[in-house]
């Protein structure tokens, strides 16, 4: 995401970073490059002007021009401005306590991903210990009720619907009666959308809003539409009222205009972003972390959080003790491959590392190799994965046939595994022997 913007920002800031002194001319050139980058990213013109003017005003002060490291000081100013324009701090949902029903109204045009996002949000809240109910109030789009029902069943969240219903406000009232009887604490209402904003849709949404009395009114908008998403948010806020925005297809947005313009133009925070098609691909929006990613500084905190969601601390410690005791096995390798898959695409994870944003394309990642590795490992018996030494020629042939690969590919994987296992063994020993670690660092040129 934001590949082009990151590349342009990085080029502009690289020219100033590390310089012992900079001039107003240096700053003007860098700001002009940033301005063009923002315009190319489809950022609202008013937002661009504000960003540029406030950056120049602060950057040309004594604090930067006469600081010990003016280049880094300028980078910090740009970073802080980005954070401010993205929304300052993460905005959580404002929900009531468990004894009172909270209501979230999901709004948006057709095609924005509103129904899927409703299910994603319900799944997220369920994992946090809440008891959500999905309400099917999109009575216009064909199969919308059925789609929500299927998603609700998949995530284990009840869906309230009324067969043949025509009045969504009446459905909302029925849903609240059901919620009270079934100990629900969060009602998520999936509303009707249209291909474009019209009076009939807005009038219906007002009635649904008045019936639901929501705590949160969230607009679901497609980030790929750029400034159109911002205009839609502004229109919904003026006629219905919004408490926040969710941008879908955020992982595919190479420009970032909507995210950078929303808060300034609408005054409403970006609360979540959709980063994939899976149910778990809905993430809270962190302005500071996103600013770091735009500037090529990475987002290691989010990467660690993703890893913690896949493997909890207790499991990680147990795995470490087992590896130290029995050695790294092919089963461990298979488990790690599957854990990495749950964290999202390899490309998205690499982009969270400092300096990697925009440096890796889909073509650079050999997805076929990762799939063939998993296929080979999955075609082994449990006994083989825990003792790779028994995998002789006949077993290699059977594994190759079962995984749809060749005997040569199986042999290469085993050779690669032996090298990885040796490295893991050395790392384990160094962890228990600080002096040995220091000696190895010294041999590698890392000693003091």
VMD Tcl script that draws the C-alpha trace (Angstrom):
set ca {
  {0.00 0.00 0.00}
  {1.06 3.61 -0.64}
  {3.99 2.34 -2.75}
  {4.21 5.38 -5.02}
  {3.78 7.87 -2.18}
  {6.44 6.11 -0.09}
  {8.87 6.12 -2.99}
  {8.42 9.87 -3.66}
  {8.61 10.80 0.03}
  {11.73 8.69 0.50}
  {13.47 10.38 -2.44}
  {12.58 13.86 -1.16}
  {13.73 13.19 2.40}
  {16.86 11.28 1.39}
  {18.23 14.47 -0.16}
  {18.18 16.16 3.26}
  {18.87 13.28 5.64}
  {22.33 13.24 7.13}
  {23.28 16.74 5.97}
  {25.25 18.78 8.48}
  {23.47 21.92 7.35}
  {20.52 22.77 5.11}
  {19.26 25.97 3.58}
  {15.82 27.39 2.91}
  {16.38 26.45 -0.74}
  {16.93 22.79 0.28}
  {13.69 22.88 2.25}
  {11.75 24.50 -0.62}
  {12.96 21.79 -3.03}
  {12.04 18.97 -0.63}
  {8.61 20.44 0.13}
  {7.90 20.92 -3.58}
  {8.70 17.26 -4.19}
  {6.40 16.29 -1.29}
  {3.65 18.52 -2.70}
  {3.82 16.80 -6.09}
  {3.82 13.39 -4.38}
  {0.65 14.25 -2.45}
  {-1.11 15.57 -5.56}
  {-0.19 12.42 -7.50}
  {-1.56 10.39 -4.58}
  {-4.95 12.05 -5.16}
  {-4.86 13.93 -1.86}
  {-7.43 16.72 -1.63}
  {-5.96 20.05 -2.86}
  {-6.99 21.88 0.32}
  {-5.23 19.23 2.41}
  {-2.09 19.49 0.28}
  {-1.97 23.28 0.73}
  {-2.39 22.99 4.50}
  {0.28 20.30 4.71}
  {2.78 22.24 2.62}
  {2.20 25.60 4.33}
  {2.44 24.21 7.87}
  {5.54 22.16 7.00}
  {7.36 25.14 5.45}
  {6.43 27.40 8.35}
  {7.86 25.02 10.92}
  {10.83 23.78 8.86}
  {12.21 27.25 8.17}
  {12.39 28.12 11.84}
  {15.55 28.34 13.92}
  {14.85 24.88 15.39}
  {15.62 23.18 12.09}
  {18.10 25.40 10.30}
  {20.41 25.64 13.32}
  {19.86 22.21 14.87}
  {22.64 19.65 15.29}
  {21.01 17.33 12.72}
  {18.74 19.51 10.55}
  {17.98 16.72 8.06}
  {16.58 14.43 10.75}
  {14.72 17.34 12.33}
  {13.02 18.01 9.00}
  {12.08 14.32 8.67}
  {10.53 14.48 12.15}
  {8.45 17.52 11.18}
  {7.12 15.76 8.06}
  {6.38 12.64 10.13}
  {4.49 14.62 12.78}
  {2.50 16.49 10.11}
  {1.51 13.19 8.49}
  {0.37 11.81 11.86}
  {-1.71 14.94 12.45}
  {-3.36 14.79 9.02}
  {-4.04 11.05 9.38}
  {-5.84 11.60 12.67}
  {-3.30 12.02 15.51}
  {-4.10 8.82 17.44}
  {-5.95 5.52 17.04}
  {-9.68 5.93 17.58}
  {-11.43 2.98 19.24}
  {-15.13 2.18 18.93}
  {-17.17 3.88 21.64}
  {-19.32 1.06 23.01}
  {-21.28 0.69 26.23}
  {-20.70 -1.76 29.05}
  {-21.71 -5.44 28.78}
  {-25.04 -4.89 30.55}
  {-26.30 -2.35 27.99}
  {-26.77 -3.04 24.28}
  {-24.43 -1.06 22.02}
  {-25.42 -0.41 18.43}
  {-23.23 0.03 15.35}
  {-24.84 1.26 12.13}
  {-22.92 0.30 8.99}
  {-23.41 2.72 6.09}
  {-22.12 2.88 2.53}
  {-22.79 2.59 -1.18}
  {-23.19 -0.70 -3.03}
  {-19.86 -2.34 -3.82}
  {-17.96 -0.78 -0.92}
  {-17.81 -4.08 1.00}
  {-20.30 -3.07 3.69}
  {-21.82 -6.52 4.32}
  {-18.47 -8.31 4.48}
  {-17.05 -5.59 6.71}
  {-20.03 -5.94 9.06}
  {-19.14 -9.63 9.51}
  {-15.45 -8.81 9.95}
  {-16.29 -6.32 12.69}
  {-18.61 -8.81 14.40}
  {-15.87 -11.44 14.35}
  {-13.37 -8.97 15.81}
  {-15.72 -7.96 18.62}
  {-16.52 -11.60 19.38}
  {-12.80 -12.33 19.85}
  {-12.67 -9.40 22.27}
  {-15.30 -11.07 24.44}
  {-18.43 -9.25 23.26}
  {-21.65 -10.99 22.18}
  {-22.57 -9.46 18.79}
  {-25.68 -9.81 16.66}
  {-25.72 -9.06 12.93}
  {-28.94 -7.51 11.60}
  {-29.85 -7.89 7.92}
  {-31.38 -4.54 6.93}
  {-30.16 -4.38 3.34}
  {-33.51 -5.30 1.81}
  {-32.75 -3.92 -1.66}
  {-29.62 -5.66 -2.94}
  {-30.38 -9.18 -4.17}
  {-28.88 -11.90 -1.92}
  {-27.61 -9.37 0.66}
  {-29.55 -11.07 3.47}
  {-28.34 -14.50 2.35}
  {-24.73 -13.27 2.15}
  {-24.86 -11.92 5.71}
  {-26.43 -15.19 6.92}
  {-23.62 -17.25 5.37}
  {-20.94 -14.99 6.86}
  {-22.61 -15.05 10.27}
  {-22.69 -18.85 10.25}
  {-19.02 -18.97 9.28}
  {-17.91 -16.82 12.23}
  {-20.41 -18.21 14.72}
  {-22.39 -14.96 15.14}
  {-26.23 -14.98 15.02}
  {-27.95 -13.07 12.22}
  {-31.38 -11.51 12.73}
  {-33.50 -11.41 9.57}
  {-37.19 -11.28 8.70}
  {-38.37 -13.17 5.62}
  {-40.19 -10.93 3.14}
  {-39.50 -7.79 5.18}
  {-39.96 -4.45 3.42}
  {-39.35 -1.96 6.25}
  {-35.76 -1.94 7.64}
  {-36.76 0.25 10.61}
  {-39.25 -2.44 11.65}
  {-36.54 -5.11 11.29}
  {-34.30 -3.08 13.63}
  {-37.01 -3.00 16.30}
  {-37.50 -6.76 16.01}
  {-33.73 -7.26 16.26}
  {-33.56 -5.36 19.55}
  {-36.34 -7.49 21.04}
  {-34.39 -10.62 20.01}
  {-31.13 -9.16 21.35}
  {-32.64 -8.47 24.78}
  {-33.99 -12.02 25.03}
  {-30.68 -13.61 23.99}
  {-28.10 -11.68 26.07}
  {-26.62 -9.80 23.09}
  {-24.48 -6.78 24.00}
  {-23.63 -5.42 20.52}
  {-26.00 -5.02 17.56}
  {-24.39 -4.45 14.15}
  {-26.87 -3.26 11.50}
  {-26.05 -3.83 7.82}
  {-28.03 -1.16 5.95}
  {-29.17 -0.65 2.37}
  {-26.74 0.85 -0.13}
  {-27.22 2.30 -3.61}
  {-24.90 2.74 -6.57}
  {-24.97 6.46 -5.76}
  {-26.36 8.76 -3.11}
  {-30.04 9.61 -3.61}
  {-32.89 11.07 -1.55}
  {-34.76 7.76 -1.16}
  {-31.73 6.00 0.31}
  {-30.95 8.84 2.71}
  {-34.57 9.07 3.88}
  {-34.58 5.32 4.61}
  {-31.26 5.52 6.47}
  {-32.56 8.37 8.63}
  {-35.50 6.19 9.66}
  {-33.18 3.26 10.45}
  {-30.86 5.57 12.41}
  {-33.76 6.93 14.45}
  {-35.00 3.41 15.19}
  {-31.56 2.05 16.12}
  {-30.24 5.09 18.05}
  {-26.67 3.93 17.29}
  {-23.57 4.54 19.38}
  {-21.42 4.33 16.24}
  {-22.30 5.33 12.67}
  {-19.55 3.94 10.46}
  {-19.22 4.63 6.76}
  {-17.66 1.80 4.76}
  {-15.88 3.28 1.74}
  {-13.65 1.88 -1.02}
  {-10.18 3.42 -0.62}
  {-9.44 2.76 -4.30}
  {-11.92 5.48 -5.27}
  {-9.65 8.17 -3.75}
  {-11.30 11.56 -3.47}
  {-14.70 10.06 -4.27}
  {-14.52 8.20 -0.93}
  {-13.91 11.52 0.85}
  {-16.82 13.21 -0.97}
  {-19.11 10.30 -0.08}
  {-18.06 10.51 3.59}
  {-18.78 14.22 3.62}
  {-22.26 13.69 2.12}
  {-23.17 10.90 4.57}
  {-21.93 12.95 7.52}
  {-24.00 15.99 6.50}
  {-27.22 14.00 6.05}
  {-26.95 11.08 8.49}
  {-24.06 11.92 10.80}
  {-20.91 9.79 11.13}
  {-18.68 8.82 14.03}
  {-16.00 7.23 11.88}
  {-14.94 5.64 8.59}
  {-13.73 2.20 7.53}
  {-11.70 2.05 4.31}
  {-11.83 -1.25 2.42}
  {-9.27 -2.54 -0.13}
  {-6.63 -0.63 1.80}
  {-3.97 -3.22 0.93}
  {-4.50 -2.49 -2.78}
  {-4.42 1.32 -2.45}
  {-1.07 2.40 -3.92}
  {-1.92 6.12 -3.70}
  {-3.45 6.81 -0.29}
  {-5.40 9.95 -1.14}
  {-8.52 8.96 0.79}
  {-6.68 8.11 4.02}
  {-4.69 11.35 3.96}
  {-7.71 13.56 3.20}
  {-10.51 12.08 5.30}
  {-9.79 13.55 8.73}
  {-9.08 17.08 7.46}
  {-12.07 17.29 5.11}
  {-14.72 15.47 7.18}
  {-13.36 15.84 10.71}
  {-14.20 12.14 11.21}
  {-11.56 9.57 12.21}
  {-10.53 6.59 10.14}
  {-11.18 3.75 12.62}
  {-10.49 0.56 10.67}
  {-9.00 -0.55 7.36}
  {-9.75 -3.67 5.36}
  {-6.48 -5.32 4.30}
  {-7.70 -8.46 2.56}
  {-10.65 -10.70 1.80}
  {-10.40 -12.97 4.86}
  {-12.66 -12.41 7.87}
  {-9.67 -11.51 10.07}
  {-8.42 -8.90 7.57}
  {-9.82 -5.88 9.40}
  {-7.30 -3.82 11.37}
  {-7.51 -0.75 13.62}
  {-6.02 2.31 11.94}
  {-2.94 3.70 13.69}
  {-2.01 7.16 12.29}
  {1.51 7.13 13.77}
  {2.33 3.68 12.45}
  {0.93 4.54 9.01}
  {3.00 7.73 8.88}
  {6.08 5.62 9.57}
  {5.20 3.25 6.75}
  {4.62 6.11 4.29}
  {8.07 7.49 5.14}
  {9.70 4.07 4.71}
  {10.34 3.64 8.45}
  {8.36 0.41 8.62}
  {5.81 -0.74 11.17}
  {7.47 -3.38 13.33}
  {4.90 -2.98 16.14}
  {2.04 -4.07 13.87}
  {4.15 -6.96 12.58}
  {4.77 -8.18 16.14}
  {1.07 -7.84 16.96}
  {0.18 -9.95 13.91}
  {2.61 -12.63 15.08}
  {1.13 -12.56 18.59}
  {-2.37 -13.06 17.17}
  {-1.19 -16.21 15.39}
  {1.02 -17.66 18.15}
  {0.44 -16.75 21.79}
  {3.34 -16.24 24.21}
  {2.82 -19.55 26.03}
  {2.84 -21.56 22.78}
  {5.94 -19.71 21.56}
  {7.81 -20.51 24.79}
  {6.78 -24.18 24.62}
  {7.97 -24.39 21.00}
  {11.30 -22.80 21.94}
  {11.87 -25.29 24.78}
  {11.01 -28.20 22.49}
  {13.35 -26.96 19.76}
  {16.18 -26.56 22.28}
  {15.56 -30.07 23.62}
  {14.84 -32.07 20.45}
  {16.23 -29.83 17.74}
  {14.44 -28.08 14.89}
  {12.24 -30.58 13.00}
  {10.40 -30.65 9.69}
  {7.18 -30.44 11.72}
  {8.42 -27.13 13.20}
  {9.11 -25.89 9.67}
  {5.60 -26.84 8.52}
  {4.06 -25.17 11.59}
  {6.01 -21.97 10.87}
  {4.95 -21.91 7.22}
  {1.31 -22.23 8.23}
  {1.66 -19.52 10.89}
  {3.19 -17.12 8.38}
  {0.26 -17.74 5.99}
  {-2.19 -16.74 8.73}
  {-0.38 -13.42 9.20}
  {-1.17 -12.28 5.66}
  {0.81 -11.96 2.45}
  {4.61 -12.08 2.54}
  {4.68 -8.77 0.68}
  {2.55 -7.00 3.31}
  {4.80 -8.30 6.11}
  {8.00 -7.26 4.36}
  {6.59 -3.76 3.86}
  {6.34 -3.44 7.65}
  {10.12 -3.72 7.94}
  {12.12 -0.44 7.82}
  {13.34 0.40 4.33}
  {11.40 -2.40 2.62}
  {8.27 -0.50 1.55}
  {8.12 -0.28 -2.21}
  {11.23 -2.45 -2.54}
  {9.38 -5.74 -2.96}
  {6.90 -6.57 -5.71}
  {4.64 -9.59 -6.10}
  {7.01 -10.83 -8.82}
  {9.91 -10.83 -6.36}
  {8.14 -13.32 -4.07}
  {8.17 -16.91 -5.24}
  {4.74 -17.96 -3.98}
  {4.95 -21.21 -5.95}
  {8.07 -22.20 -3.99}
  {6.32 -21.61 -0.66}
  {3.32 -23.67 -1.82}
  {5.54 -26.52 -3.03}
  {7.42 -26.52 0.30}
  {4.16 -26.84 2.21}
  {2.94 -29.55 -0.17}
  {6.15 -31.56 0.28}
  {6.07 -31.26 4.07}
  {2.36 -32.14 4.18}
  {2.99 -35.27 2.08}
  {5.39 -36.65 4.70}
  {4.24 -38.88 7.53}
  {4.40 -37.52 11.06}
  {7.26 -39.94 11.76}
  {9.22 -38.56 8.80}
  {8.69 -34.95 9.86}
  {10.08 -35.70 13.32}
  {13.02 -37.77 12.00}
  {14.14 -36.62 8.56}
  {17.05 -39.14 8.56}
  {14.68 -42.01 7.67}
  {13.70 -40.31 4.39}
  {15.57 -42.49 1.90}
  {15.17 -42.77 -1.90}
  {11.90 -44.74 -1.84}
  {10.30 -42.35 0.67}
  {11.46 -39.35 -1.38}
  {9.75 -40.82 -4.43}
  {6.50 -41.32 -2.54}
  {6.64 -37.76 -1.08}
  {7.33 -36.26 -4.53}
  {4.38 -38.13 -6.03}
  {2.06 -37.15 -3.18}
  {3.02 -33.46 -3.36}
  {3.02 -33.16 -7.15}
  {6.72 -32.25 -7.18}
  {9.94 -33.98 -8.22}
  {12.42 -36.09 -6.26}
  {14.98 -33.35 -6.90}
  {12.73 -30.73 -5.24}
  {12.28 -32.98 -2.20}
  {16.05 -33.46 -1.98}
  {16.65 -29.69 -2.21}
  {14.15 -29.03 0.57}
  {15.86 -31.58 2.84}
  {19.26 -30.03 2.13}
  {17.90 -26.57 2.87}
  {16.36 -27.93 6.07}
  {19.69 -29.39 7.25}
  {21.36 -25.99 6.89}
  {18.49 -24.26 8.72}
  {18.58 -26.88 11.50}
  {22.33 -26.38 11.98}
  {21.86 -22.61 12.22}
  {19.02 -23.02 14.76}
  {21.23 -25.33 16.85}
  {24.06 -22.78 16.90}
  {21.68 -19.97 17.82}
  {20.26 -22.06 20.67}
  {23.74 -22.70 22.09}
  {24.70 -19.03 21.83}
  {21.56 -18.08 23.72}
  {22.70 -20.22 26.66}
  {26.36 -19.11 26.46}
  {26.89 -15.32 26.36}
  {30.69 -15.71 26.16}
  {30.42 -17.95 23.10}
  {28.06 -15.44 21.51}
  {30.53 -12.62 22.16}
  {33.39 -14.67 20.70}
  {31.38 -15.42 17.56}
  {30.47 -11.75 17.18}
  {34.13 -10.88 17.44}
  {35.07 -13.40 14.72}
  {32.36 -11.89 12.52}
  {33.72 -8.40 13.09}
  {31.00 -7.43 15.54}
  {33.11 -7.50 18.73}
  {34.19 -4.37 20.53}
}
mol new
graphics top color blue
foreach p $ca { graphics top sphere $p radius 0.5 }
foreach p [lrange $ca 0 end-1] q [lrange $ca 1 end] { graphics top cylinder $p $q radius 0.2 }
display resetview
